[in-house]
Amino acid sequence: MTMDLRLEVVVVPVRHVDRAVAFYRDQLGFHLDVDYGPNERFRVVQLTPAGSSCSIQLGVGLTTMPPGSVEGLTLVVDDLDLACRRLTAAGVPVEPVRHKKSVDWQGDFADGLDPDRRDYASFAGLRDPDGNRWTLQERGFAGRL
């Protein structure tokens, strides 16, 4: 039996909701979908990266996870070099680009972009103001040539 299972929302725990909204909306370019807070014990803010069908939610009363505890979220881009330059220009500290060195991807990395611009081979990291860790990953660059 098969069925569609679509990931639509990931909760990202933050300390200061407004500061996080500014980061995701103004620096990363996420679209602000919802900002609803009927009282001071509950607020949900939903933002969606451009081109994505999965959103993130920030807020008050959404999770018991400590702020900054999320790791492993990945944003896929066509051109990692361009994405890193644009994010840096927007004031986002982006970690140095690295790539999987071997063709069998055994966990060894080298500095810079993958020389062949293979899908899923080049990465850069960034953190939001609370320390939640994101990875930028390149996919689709070769199709642009």
DSSP file (Angstrom, degrees, kcal/mol; ACC not computed):
  #  RESIDUE AA STRUCTURE BP1 BP2  ACC     N-H-->O    O-->H-N    N-H-->O    O-->H-N    TCO  KAPPA ALPHA  PHI   PSI    X-CA   Y-CA   Z-CA
    1    1 A M              0   0    0      0, 0.0     2,-0.3     0, 0.0     0, 0.0   0.000 360.0 360.0 360.0 131.8    0.0    0.0    0.0
    2    2 A T        +     0   0    0      2,-0.0     2,-0.3     0, 0.0     0, 0.0  -0.912 360.0 172.2-121.0 152.5    1.3    3.4   -0.9
    3    3 A M        -     0   0    0     -2,-0.3     2,-0.4     2,-0.0     0, 0.0  -0.986  37.9 -99.0-152.1 154.1    0.1    6.9    0.1
    4    4 A D        -     0   0    0     -2,-0.3     2,-0.4     2,-0.0    -2,-0.0  -0.601  33.9-176.4 -74.8 131.6    1.3   10.4   -0.3
    5    5 A L        -     0   0    0     -2,-0.4     2,-0.5     2,-0.0    -2,-0.0  -0.965   7.8-168.7-127.1 112.7    3.0   11.8    2.8
    6    6 A R        -     0   0    0     -2,-0.4     2,-0.6    47,-0.0    -2,-0.0  -0.894  19.0-138.9-110.2 125.8    3.9   15.4    2.4
    7    7 A L        +     0   0    0     -2,-0.5     3,-0.1     1,-0.2    46,-0.1  -0.725  35.0 160.7 -78.1 119.3    6.2   17.2    4.9
    8    8 A E        +     0   0    0     -2,-0.6    47,-3.5     1,-0.3     2,-0.4   0.714  53.7  26.6-114.4 -28.9    4.5   20.7    5.2
    9    9 A V  E     -a   55   0A   0     45,-0.2     2,-0.4    39,-0.0    -1,-0.3  -0.999  48.7-171.0-144.1 139.0    5.8   22.3    8.4
   10   10 A V  E     -a   56   0A   0     45,-1.8    47,-2.0    -2,-0.4     2,-0.4  -0.999  24.7-134.6-124.6 127.9    8.9   22.0   10.7
   11   11 A V  E     -a   57   0A   0     -2,-0.4    47,-0.2    45,-0.2    45,-0.0  -0.695  17.0-163.8 -83.4 130.6    8.8   23.8   14.0
   12   12 A V        -     0   0    0     45,-2.7    47,-0.3    -2,-0.4     2,-0.3  -0.963  16.3-135.0-116.9 114.2   12.0   25.8   14.7
   13   13 A P        +     0   0    0      0, 0.0    55,-1.7     0, 0.0     2,-0.3  -0.527  32.0 171.1 -76.5 129.4   12.4   26.7   18.4
   14   14 A V        -     0   0    0     45,-0.4     3,-0.2    -2,-0.3    45,-0.1  -0.929  35.3-144.7-134.7 157.8   13.5   30.3   19.0
   15   15 A R  S    S+     0   0    0     -2,-0.3     2,-0.7     1,-0.3    -1,-0.1   0.896  94.9  34.8 -84.4 -48.1   13.9   32.7   22.0
   16   16 A H     >  -     0   0    0      1,-0.2     4,-2.3     2,-0.0    -1,-0.3  -0.905  67.4-167.6-117.1 103.0   12.9   36.0   20.4
   17   17 A V  H  > S+     0   0    0     -2,-0.7     4,-2.9     1,-0.2     5,-0.2   0.911  86.5  49.1 -60.2 -47.9   10.2   35.5   17.8
   18   18 A D  H  > S+     0   0    0      1,-0.2     4,-2.3     2,-0.2    -1,-0.2   0.893 111.5  49.6 -63.4 -39.0   10.4   38.9   16.2
   19   19 A R  H  > S+     0   0    0      2,-0.2     4,-1.9     1,-0.2    -1,-0.2   0.915 113.1  47.5 -63.9 -42.0   14.2   38.7   15.8
   20   20 A A  H  X S+     0   0    0     -4,-2.3     4,-2.8     2,-0.2     5,-0.3   0.903 109.9  52.4 -65.8 -41.4   13.8   35.3   14.2
   21   21 A V  H  X S+     0   0    0     -4,-2.9     4,-3.0     1,-0.2     5,-0.5   0.931 108.9  50.6 -59.9 -45.0   11.0   36.5   11.9
   22   22 A A  H  X>S+     0   0    0     -4,-2.3     4,-2.0    -5,-0.2     5,-0.9   0.907 112.0  48.0 -60.0 -41.7   13.3   39.4   10.8
   23   23 A F  I  X>S+     0   0    0     -4,-1.9     5,-2.1     3,-0.2     4,-1.4   0.966 117.3  39.5 -62.9 -53.5   16.1   37.0   10.1
   24   24 A Y  I  <5S+     0   0    0     -4,-2.8     6,-3.0     3,-0.2     5,-0.2   0.889 126.5  34.7 -68.2 -38.9   14.1   34.5    8.1
   25   25 A R  I  <5S+     0   0    0     -4,-3.0     4,-0.4    -5,-0.3    -3,-0.2   0.958 128.4  30.4 -79.7 -53.2   12.0   37.0    6.2
   26   26 A D  I  <5S+     0   0    0     -4,-2.0    -3,-0.2    -5,-0.5    -2,-0.2   0.807 131.6  28.2 -84.1 -30.6   14.4   39.9    5.7
   27   27 A Q  I  <<S+     0   0    0     -4,-1.4    -3,-0.2    -5,-0.9    65,-0.2   0.848 130.6  32.3 -99.7 -41.5   17.8   38.1    5.5
   28   28 A L  S   <S-     0   0    0     -5,-2.1    -3,-0.2    -6,-0.2    -4,-0.2   0.690 101.3-125.4 -89.4 -18.3   16.9   34.7    4.1
   29   29 A G        +     0   0    0     -4,-0.4    21,-0.3    -6,-0.3    -4,-0.2   0.691  48.1 161.9  85.4  18.8   14.0   35.8    2.0
   30   30 A F        -     0   0    0     -6,-3.0     2,-0.4    -7,-0.2    -1,-0.2  -0.404  41.8-114.9 -68.0 150.1   11.3   33.5    3.4
   31   31 A H  E     -B   48   0A   0     17,-3.3    17,-2.3    -2,-0.1     2,-0.7  -0.740  21.6-128.0 -87.1 131.7    7.7   34.5    2.7
   32   32 A L  E     +B   47   0A   0     -2,-0.4    15,-0.2    15,-0.2     3,-0.1  -0.726  35.8 168.0 -81.2 113.2    5.7   35.4    5.8
   33   33 A D  E     +     0   0A   0     13,-2.8     2,-0.3    -2,-0.7    14,-0.2   0.872  60.6   6.0 -92.4 -45.3    2.5   33.3    5.6
   34   34 A V  E     +B   46   0A   0     12,-1.6    12,-2.2     2,-0.0    -1,-0.3  -0.997  45.0 178.4-144.8 140.7    0.9   33.7    9.1
   35   35 A D  E     +B   45   0A   0     -2,-0.3     2,-0.5    10,-0.2    10,-0.2  -0.782  24.6 161.9-142.2  98.5    1.5   35.6   12.2
   36   36 A Y  E     +B   44   0A   0      8,-2.8     8,-3.0    -2,-0.3    -2,-0.0  -0.973   9.7 159.0-127.3 122.3   -1.2   34.8   14.8
   37   37 A G  E     +     0   0A   0     -2,-0.5     6,-0.2     6,-0.3     3,-0.0  -0.735   9.1 176.4-143.1  91.8   -1.0   35.5   18.5
   38   38 A P  E    S-     0   0A   0      0, 0.0     2,-0.3     0, 0.0     5,-0.1   0.713  75.7  -1.6 -71.1 -19.1   -4.3   35.6   20.3
   39   39 A N  E >  S-B   42   0A   0      3,-1.1     3,-1.0     0, 0.0     0, 0.0  -0.938  83.4 -91.3-157.7 176.8   -2.5   36.0   23.7
   40   40 A E  T 3  S+     0   0    0     -2,-0.3     3,-0.1     1,-0.2    -3,-0.0   0.592 118.7  59.0 -76.9  -7.7    1.0   36.2   25.2
   41   41 A R  T 3  S+     0   0    0      1,-0.2     2,-0.4    19,-0.1    -1,-0.2   0.585 110.1  39.9 -92.1 -12.4    1.1   32.4   25.9
   42   42 A F  E <   +B   39   0A   0     -3,-1.0    -3,-1.1    19,-0.0     2,-0.3  -0.985  56.7 150.9-144.0 130.5    0.6   31.5   22.2
   43   43 A R  E     - C   0  60A   0     17,-2.2    17,-2.0    -2,-0.4     2,-0.5  -0.937  17.2-167.0-152.8 133.4    1.9   32.8   18.9
   44   44 A V  E     -BC  36  59A   0     -8,-3.0    -8,-2.8    -2,-0.3     2,-0.5  -0.990   3.7-176.3-124.8 129.0    2.5   31.0   15.7
   45   45 A V  E     -BC  35  58A   0     13,-3.0    13,-2.6    -2,-0.5     2,-0.5  -0.991   8.1-163.9-122.0 124.8    4.4   32.5   12.8
   46   46 A Q  E     +BC  34  57A   0    -12,-2.2   -13,-2.8    -2,-0.5   -12,-1.6  -0.937  10.0 176.8-114.1 131.3    4.7   30.5    9.6
   47   47 A L  E     -BC  32  56A   0      9,-2.4     9,-3.0    -2,-0.5   -15,-0.2  -0.963  11.9-156.5-130.9 147.6    7.3   31.3    6.9
   48   48 A T  E     -B   31   0A   0    -17,-2.3   -17,-3.3    -2,-0.3     7,-0.2  -0.986  19.4-123.7-128.8 128.9    8.0   29.5    3.6
   49   49 A P    >   -     0   0    0      0, 0.0     3,-2.2     0, 0.0   -19,-0.1  -0.418  46.5 -90.8 -63.8 143.9   11.3   29.6    1.7
   50   50 A A  T 3  S+     0   0    0    -21,-0.3     3,-0.1     1,-0.3   -20,-0.0  -0.337 113.5  14.2 -55.8 130.5   10.8   30.7   -1.9
   51   51 A G  T 3  S+     0   0    0      1,-0.3     2,-0.3    -3,-0.1    -1,-0.3   0.452 103.6 116.8  84.7   1.0   10.1   27.7   -4.2
   52   52 A S    <   -     0   0    0     -3,-2.2    -1,-0.3     1,-0.1    -4,-0.0  -0.735  53.0-160.6-105.3 150.3    9.4   25.4   -1.3
   53   53 A S  S    S+     0   0    0     -2,-0.3     2,-0.4    -3,-0.1    -1,-0.1   0.330  78.1  79.5-103.1   4.6    6.2   23.5   -0.3
   54   54 A C        -     0   0    0     -5,-0.1   -45,-0.2   -45,-0.0     2,-0.2  -0.945  64.8-166.6-113.0 133.8    7.5   23.0    3.2
   55   55 A S  E     -a    9   0A   0    -47,-3.5   -45,-1.8    -2,-0.4     2,-0.3  -0.612  13.6-131.1-109.8 169.1    7.3   25.9    5.8
   56   56 A I  E     -aC  10  47A   0     -9,-3.0    -9,-2.4   -47,-0.2     2,-0.4  -0.892  14.3-149.4-115.2 154.7    8.7   26.6    9.2
   57   57 A Q  E     +aC  11  46A   0    -47,-2.0   -45,-2.7    -2,-0.3     2,-0.3  -0.992  14.7 178.3-124.9 135.0    6.8   27.7   12.2
   58   58 A L  E     + C   0  45A   0    -13,-2.6   -13,-3.0    -2,-0.4     2,-0.3  -0.851  28.1  93.6-121.0 158.8    8.3   29.9   15.0
   59   59 A G  E     - C   0  44A   0    -47,-0.3     2,-0.4    -2,-0.3   -45,-0.4  -0.997  65.5 -53.2 160.9-159.7    6.4   31.1   18.0
   60   60 A V  E    S+ C   0  43A   0    -17,-2.0   -17,-2.2    -2,-0.3   -19,-0.1  -0.973 109.4  12.5-121.1 131.5    5.4   30.8   21.6
   61   61 A G  S    S+     0   0    0     -2,-0.4    -1,-0.1     2,-0.2     3,-0.1   0.697  93.9 108.5  79.0  19.3    3.7   27.7   23.0
   62   62 A L  S    S+     0   0    0      1,-0.3     2,-0.3    -3,-0.1    -2,-0.1   0.778  80.3   2.7 -96.7 -31.3    4.6   25.5   20.0
   63   63 A T        -     0   0    0      2,-0.1    -1,-0.3    -4,-0.1    -2,-0.2  -0.972  47.1-137.3-153.8 159.7    7.2   23.2   21.3
   64   64 A T        +     0   0    0     -2,-0.3    -1,-0.1    -3,-0.1     0, 0.0   0.399  68.8 118.2 -99.8  -0.7    9.2   22.2   24.3
   65   65 A M  S    S-     0   0    0      1,-0.1    -2,-0.1     3,-0.0     3,-0.1  -0.409  73.8-109.7 -63.2 140.4   12.5   22.0   22.3
   66   66 A P    >   -     0   0    0      0, 0.0     3,-1.7     0, 0.0     4,-0.1  -0.457  40.8 -91.8 -71.4 145.4   15.1   24.4   23.6
   67   67 A P  T 3  S+     0   0    0      0, 0.0   -53,-0.2     0, 0.0   -55,-0.0  -0.274 112.1  21.2 -54.3 137.3   15.9   27.4   21.3
   68   68 A G  T 3  S+     0   0    0    -55,-1.7    65,-0.1    -3,-0.1   -54,-0.1   0.529  89.3 114.0  83.9   7.2   18.8   26.7   19.0
   69   69 A S    <   +     0   0    0     -3,-1.7     2,-0.4   -56,-0.2   -55,-0.1   0.526  44.4 102.3 -91.3  -4.7   18.5   22.9   19.2
   70   70 A V        +     0   0    0    -57,-0.2    63,-2.7    -4,-0.1     2,-0.3  -0.646  43.2 166.0 -85.1 133.0   17.4   22.1   15.6
   71   71 A E        +     0   0    0     -2,-0.4    63,-0.1    61,-0.2    61,-0.1  -0.945  48.0  45.2-135.3 158.3   20.1   20.8   13.3
   72   72 A G        +     0   0    0     -2,-0.3     2,-0.3     1,-0.3    62,-0.2   0.527  62.4 145.2  90.2   6.2   20.0   19.1    9.9
   73   73 A L  E     -d  134   0B   0     60,-1.2    62,-2.8    -3,-0.0     2,-0.4  -0.635  33.8-156.4 -76.4 135.5   17.6   21.4    8.1
   74   74 A T  E     -d  135   0B   0     -2,-0.3     2,-0.5    60,-0.2    62,-0.2  -0.948  16.9-165.0-122.9 132.1   18.6   21.7    4.5
   75   75 A L  E     -d  136   0B   0     60,-3.1    62,-2.3    -2,-0.4     2,-0.4  -0.970  19.0-146.9-109.9 123.1   17.9   24.4    1.9
   76   76 A V  E     -d  137   0B   0     -2,-0.5     2,-0.3    60,-0.2    62,-0.2  -0.759  19.2-178.6 -95.2 134.5   18.6   23.3   -1.7
   77   77 A V  E     -d  138   0B   0     60,-2.7    62,-2.5    -2,-0.4     3,-0.3  -0.934  32.3-136.6-130.4 153.1   19.9   25.9   -4.2
   78   78 A D  S    S+     0   0    0     -2,-0.3     2,-0.5     1,-0.3    66,-0.1   0.854 101.0  28.5 -73.2 -36.6   20.8   25.8   -7.9
   79   79 A D     >  -     0   0    0      1,-0.1     4,-2.4    61,-0.1    -1,-0.3  -0.893  64.1-174.6-133.3 100.1   23.9   27.8   -7.5
   80   80 A L  H  > S+     0   0    0     -2,-0.5     4,-2.7    -3,-0.3     5,-0.2   0.873  85.8  54.2 -65.2 -39.4   25.6   27.6   -4.1
   81   81 A D  H  > S+     0   0    0      2,-0.2     4,-2.1     1,-0.2    -1,-0.2   0.941 112.1  44.0 -60.8 -47.7   28.2   30.2   -4.8
   82   82 A L  H  > S+     0   0    0      2,-0.2     4,-2.6     1,-0.2     5,-0.2   0.914 113.0  51.8 -63.9 -43.9   25.6   32.8   -5.8
   83   83 A A  H  X S+     0   0    0     -4,-2.4     4,-2.6     1,-0.2     5,-0.2   0.920 110.2  48.8 -59.6 -44.8   23.4   31.9   -2.8
   84   84 A C  H  X S+     0   0    0     -4,-2.7     4,-2.4     1,-0.2    -1,-0.2   0.902 111.7  49.1 -63.3 -41.3   26.4   32.3   -0.4
   85   85 A R  H  X S+     0   0    0     -4,-2.1     4,-2.2    -5,-0.2    -2,-0.2   0.919 113.1  46.7 -64.6 -43.2   27.2   35.7   -1.9
   86   86 A R  H  X S+     0   0    0     -4,-2.6     4,-1.3     2,-0.2    -2,-0.2   0.915 113.9  47.4 -66.4 -42.6   23.6   36.9   -1.7
   87   87 A L  H  <>S+     0   0    0     -4,-2.6     5,-2.7    -5,-0.2     3,-0.2   0.911 111.5  50.5 -65.9 -41.5   23.2   35.7    1.9
   88   88 A T  H ><5S+     0   0    0     -4,-2.4     3,-1.7     1,-0.2    -1,-0.2   0.907 108.5  52.6 -61.5 -41.7   26.5   37.3    3.0
   89   89 A A  H 3<5S+     0   0    0     -4,-2.2    -1,-0.2     1,-0.3    -2,-0.2   0.795 106.0  55.1 -63.6 -28.1   25.4   40.6    1.4
   90   90 A A  T 3<5S-     0   0    0     -4,-1.3    -1,-0.3    -3,-0.2    -2,-0.2   0.363 127.1-101.2 -85.9   4.8   22.2   40.4    3.4
   91   91 A G  T < 5S+     0   0    0     -3,-1.7    -3,-0.2     1,-0.3    -2,-0.1   0.611  75.6 141.1  88.8  13.2   24.3   40.1    6.6
   92   92 A V      < -     0   0    0     -5,-2.7     2,-0.7   -65,-0.2    -1,-0.3  -0.793  52.3-130.9 -89.8 121.6   24.0   36.3    7.1
   93   93 A P        -     0   0    0      0, 0.0    34,-0.5     0, 0.0     2,-0.5  -0.619  29.5-168.3 -71.9 114.0   27.2   34.7    8.3
   94   94 A V  B     -E  126   0B   0     -2,-0.7    32,-0.2    32,-0.1     3,-0.1  -0.892  17.5-126.1-107.5 131.9   27.7   31.7    6.0
   95   95 A E        -     0   0    0     30,-3.4    -1,-0.0    -2,-0.5   -11,-0.0  -0.309  45.5 -76.5 -69.9 159.4   30.3   29.1    6.8
   96   96 A P        -     0   0    0      0, 0.0    29,-0.3     0, 0.0    -1,-0.1  -0.237  52.5-106.1 -59.1 144.3   32.9   28.2    4.1
   97   97 A V        +     0   0    0     27,-0.1    15,-2.5    -3,-0.1     2,-0.3  -0.445  43.2 177.7 -69.6 141.9   31.8   26.1    1.2
   98   98 A R  E     -GF 111 123B   0     25,-2.5    25,-3.1    13,-0.3     2,-0.3  -0.937  11.0-155.0-139.3 162.5   33.0   22.5    1.2
   99   99 A H  E     -GF 110 122B   0     11,-2.7    11,-2.4    -2,-0.3     2,-0.5  -0.966  32.3 -95.2-139.7 158.2   32.4   19.5   -1.0
  100  100 A K  E     -G  109   0B   0     21,-2.3     9,-0.3    -2,-0.3     5,-0.1  -0.608  37.6-158.8 -71.4 122.1   32.4   15.7   -0.8
  101  101 A K        +     0   0    0      7,-2.9    -1,-0.2    -2,-0.5     2,-0.2   0.916  64.6  59.3 -75.7 -46.5   35.9   14.9   -2.0
  102  102 A S  S >  S-     0   0    0      6,-0.6     3,-1.0     1,-0.1     5,-0.1  -0.499  77.5-128.9 -89.4 156.0   35.6   11.3   -3.1
  103  103 A V  T 3  S+     0   0    0      1,-0.2    -1,-0.1    -2,-0.2    -3,-0.0   0.731 111.3  53.7 -72.8 -21.5   33.2   10.0   -5.8
  104  104 A D  T 3  S-     0   0    0      2,-0.0    -1,-0.2     0, 0.0    -3,-0.0   0.403 106.0-131.8 -94.1   4.1   31.9    7.3   -3.4
  105  105 A W    <   +     0   0    0     -3,-1.0    -2,-0.1     1,-0.1     4,-0.1   0.921  40.5 167.3  51.0  62.3   31.1   10.0   -0.8
  106  106 A Q        -     0   0    0      2,-0.1    -1,-0.1     1,-0.0     3,-0.1   0.080  66.2 -85.3 -94.2  23.1   32.7    8.3    2.2
  107  107 A G  S    S+     0   0    0      1,-0.3     2,-0.4    -5,-0.1    -2,-0.0   0.496  87.0 132.8  92.4   2.2   32.5   11.4    4.4
  108  108 A D        -     0   0    0     -6,-0.0    -7,-2.9     2,-0.0    -6,-0.6  -0.764  36.4-165.1 -91.9 133.7   35.7   13.1    3.3
  109  109 A F  E     -G  100   0B   0     -2,-0.4     2,-0.3    -9,-0.3    -9,-0.2  -0.825  11.5-165.6-119.3 154.3   35.4   16.8    2.5
  110  110 A A  E     -G   99   0B   0    -11,-2.4   -11,-2.7    -2,-0.3     2,-0.0  -0.922  35.0 -91.9-130.8 158.8   37.6   19.3    0.7
  111  111 A D  E    S+G   98   0B   0     -2,-0.3   -13,-0.3   -13,-0.2   -14,-0.0  -0.337  82.9  13.7 -69.3 150.7   37.3   23.1    0.7
  112  112 A G  S    S-     0   0    0    -15,-2.5    11,-0.2    11,-0.1    -2,-0.2  -0.103 101.0 -30.1  84.9-177.8   35.3   25.0   -2.0
  113  113 A L  S    S-     0   0    0      1,-0.1   -14,-0.2     9,-0.1     9,-0.1  -0.374  73.3 -91.4 -71.2 150.7   32.7   23.9   -4.5
  114  114 A D    >   -     0   0    0    -16,-0.2     3,-1.7     4,-0.2    -1,-0.1  -0.483  35.8-132.5 -58.7 127.1   32.7   20.5   -6.1
  115  115 A P  T 3  S+     0   0    0      0, 0.0    -1,-0.2     0, 0.0    -2,-0.1   0.812 107.4  40.3 -57.4 -31.0   34.9   20.9   -9.2
  116  116 A D  T 3  S-     0   0    0      2,-0.0    -2,-0.1     0, 0.0    26,-0.0   0.424 105.9-128.4 -96.3   0.5   32.3   19.0  -11.3
  117  117 A R    <   -     0   0    0     -3,-1.7    25,-0.6     1,-0.2    23,-0.2   0.873  39.6-174.2  52.6  42.1   29.3   20.7   -9.6
  118  118 A R    >   -     0   0    0      1,-0.1     3,-1.5    23,-0.1     4,-0.4  -0.338  32.3 -94.6 -63.6 145.6   27.7   17.3   -8.9
  119  119 A D  T 3  S+     0   0    0      1,-0.2    20,-0.2     2,-0.1    -1,-0.1  -0.356 107.1   7.7 -58.8 140.1   24.3   17.3   -7.4
  120  120 A Y  T 3  S+     0   0    0     18,-2.4    -1,-0.2     2,-0.1    19,-0.1   0.567 104.1 101.5  67.2  12.9   24.3   17.0   -3.6
  121  121 A A    <   +     0   0    0     -3,-1.5   -21,-2.3    17,-0.4     2,-0.4   0.702  65.2  64.3-102.2 -21.3   28.1   17.4   -3.4
  122  122 A S  E     +F   99   0B   0     -4,-0.4    16,-2.0    16,-0.4     2,-0.3  -0.868  60.8 173.3-112.6 141.0   28.6   21.0   -2.3
  123  123 A F  E     -FH  98 137B   0    -25,-3.1   -25,-2.5    -2,-0.4     2,-0.3  -0.942  17.6-177.4-141.2 155.8   27.5   22.5    1.1
  124  124 A A  E     - H   0 136B   0     12,-1.7    12,-3.6    -2,-0.3     2,-0.3  -0.964  20.6-139.7-147.1 153.4   27.7   25.5    3.3
  125  125 A G  E     + H   0 135B   0     -2,-0.3   -30,-3.4   -29,-0.3     2,-0.3  -0.779  19.0 173.1-114.4 158.5   26.3   26.0    6.7
  126  126 A L  E     -EH  94 134B   0      8,-2.1     8,-3.1    -2,-0.3     2,-0.4  -0.977  16.4-144.9-153.8 160.9   24.6   28.8    8.5
  127  127 A R  E     - H   0 133B   0    -34,-0.5     6,-0.2    -2,-0.3     5,-0.0  -0.962  16.7-126.9-128.0 146.3   22.8   29.4   11.8
  128  128 A D    >   -     0   0    0      4,-2.1     3,-1.9    -2,-0.4  -108,-0.1  -0.316  47.7 -86.9 -79.1 175.2   19.9   31.5   12.8
  129  129 A P  T 3  S+     0   0    0      0, 0.0    -1,-0.1     0, 0.0  -109,-0.0   0.722 130.9  49.9 -59.8 -20.4   20.2   34.1   15.6
  130  130 A D  T 3  S-     0   0    0      2,-0.1  -110,-0.0  -117,-0.1  -116,-0.0   0.538 122.6-102.8 -93.4  -7.5   19.3   31.4   18.2
  131  131 A G    <   +     0   0    0     -3,-1.9     2,-0.2     1,-0.3  -117,-0.1   0.436  64.9 153.7 101.9   0.4   21.8   28.8   16.8
  132  132 A N        -     0   0    0   -119,-0.1    -4,-2.1     1,-0.1     2,-0.4  -0.465  42.7-128.9 -61.7 132.8   19.5   26.5   14.8
  133  133 A R  E     - H   0 127B   0    -63,-2.7   -60,-1.2    -6,-0.2     2,-0.3  -0.747  27.9-177.6 -99.7 129.6   21.7   25.0   12.2
  134  134 A W  E     -dH  73 126B   0     -8,-3.1    -8,-2.1    -2,-0.4     2,-0.4  -0.879  13.6-147.8-118.0 150.9   20.9   25.0    8.5
  135  135 A T  E     -dH  74 125B   0    -62,-2.8   -60,-3.1    -2,-0.3     2,-0.5  -0.979   5.0-150.2-117.7 133.7   22.8   23.5    5.5
  136  136 A L  E     -dH  75 124B   0    -12,-3.6   -12,-1.7    -2,-0.4     2,-0.4  -0.879  21.2-173.0 -94.9 133.3   22.8   24.9    2.0
  137  137 A Q  E     -dH  76 123B   0    -62,-2.3   -60,-2.7    -2,-0.5     2,-0.4  -0.993  18.9-129.7-133.0 136.0   23.2   22.2   -0.6
  138  138 A E  E     +d   77   0B   0    -16,-2.0   -18,-2.4    -2,-0.4   -17,-0.4  -0.708  34.5 157.4 -89.3 130.9   23.7   22.6   -4.3
  139  139 A R        +     0   0    0    -62,-2.5   -20,-0.1    -2,-0.4   -21,-0.1  -0.949  59.7  24.1-148.7 129.8   21.5   20.6   -6.7
  140  140 A G  S    S+     0   0    0     -2,-0.3     4,-0.5   -23,-0.2     3,-0.2   0.442  73.9 120.6 101.7   0.2   20.8   21.5  -10.3
  141  141 A F  S >> S+     0   0    0      1,-0.2     3,-1.9   -64,-0.2     4,-0.5   0.926  73.6  55.7 -63.4 -43.6   23.8   23.6  -11.2
  142  142 A A  G >4 S+     0   0    0    -25,-0.6     3,-1.1     1,-0.3    -1,-0.2   0.839 101.9  58.1 -59.7 -33.6   24.9   21.3  -14.1
  143  143 A G  G 34 S+     0   0    0      1,-0.2    -1,-0.3    -3,-0.2    -2,-0.2   0.648  98.2  61.9 -69.6 -14.5   21.5   21.6  -15.7
  144  144 A R  G <4        0   0    0     -3,-1.9    -1,-0.2    -4,-0.5    -2,-0.2   0.643 360.0 360.0 -84.8 -16.0   22.0   25.3  -15.9
  145  145 A L    <<        0   0    0     -3,-1.1    -1,-0.2    -4,-0.5    -2,-0.1   0.500 360.0 360.0 -73.1 360.0   25.0   25.1  -18.1
